[in-house]
Amino acid sequence: MALRIPNSVIIVLMALLWPAATNAQEKPDNSAPTRAADNFVGRTLDAPVNTRPIAEKFWWSDDWFDKGILEVPDNYETIERSVSYTNEEDGTDVPAIIYRPKKEGKYPAVLFQHGRRGLDDLAQRLARRMAARGFIVLAPNVYEARFIERWPIEHDPATEGDVNAGVDFLLAQPDVSTSKICLYSHTRGGYYTLKVAVSYERQQKDVACYVTFYPHWQNPNAPEPLQVYRYAKELDSLDIPVLAFIGEYEQYQRRRSIETAVLFMKEAGKDVRLIVYPGVGRGFDFRPPTVRTFADDLATKDSNMRSAAFMKKHLAQWEKK
């Protein structure tokens, strides 16, 4: 028999809870301005309308709103080839795939690092889609290099060197048009590329920017409390422009570390932006067609175009003469 709660009880509960919820959103007069869409309070203030100044609405376009003009993405038919390179730290041979536009020419360089699922068919689509925007994309397969099964729990630090060696291999390609690359990743790949940028000191020297989707921003071997309540210390030293994407329904233990890291990076004056897509969860950009939603596709297409524009902007100044 279903339990029925009298309306009077519901009204009392709402009366008790509502003031607390309202007060929780209030901030002292001397606090820093809330950064909407970068944290829980920001998203709360965004709903159901966003009253921030138009200058702060990064997605805004007068051309579209007033004239109906949409931005047209660069579209290229792509080709791919299997390659391999050597991690000189221990002589490991690292298999990889290079994706590039079929059209002859030189293009900016991007290194795509897979996450815990490995470089399977779904993950390969992410690299291929970025190549279709006009990049040469190297996708290392560090699990195959080390005979690691898909979905590993433990993290092998040696694989970080495998990714790092890919930077040199990519920059040495004759059809690469830039003297620097951008790092592009998802899930655990976000940790690999973070280590490459900071621990291997490739940022500023060889890496122009960092793009990541719902990253695992913590050492996978760290104890559980650090997984939930802390972010990887390397993020405090990440000094290149950062663009990160998550869905509204991202896993709590991941979302907490991502949002906390972004908050502290912003307070430190870093060039970082976190975009939160409403109505989608983890893996919105590679979920298979049998379970995809309309919101998944909207978020995927938008994030792909934003990532491409971001990377082209930061690689433009590093075109080889």
Secondary structure, DSSP 8 states (H G I E B T S, - for coil): ------HHHHHHHHHHHHHHHHHHT---TTS----TTSSHHHHHHHSS---S-GGG-TT--HHHHHH----------EEEEEEEEEETTTTEEEEEEEEEESSSS-EEEEEEE--TT-S-HHHHHHHHHHHTTT-EEEEE-HHHHTT--SS-SS--THHHHHHHHHHHHHHT-TTEEEEEEEEEEETTHHHHHHHHHHTT--BTTTEEEEEEES---S-TTS-HHHHHH---GGGGG--S-EEEEEEEE--HHHHHHHHHHHHHHHHTT--EEEEEEEEEETTTTT--TTT--HHHHHHHHHHHHHHHHHHHHHHGGGB--
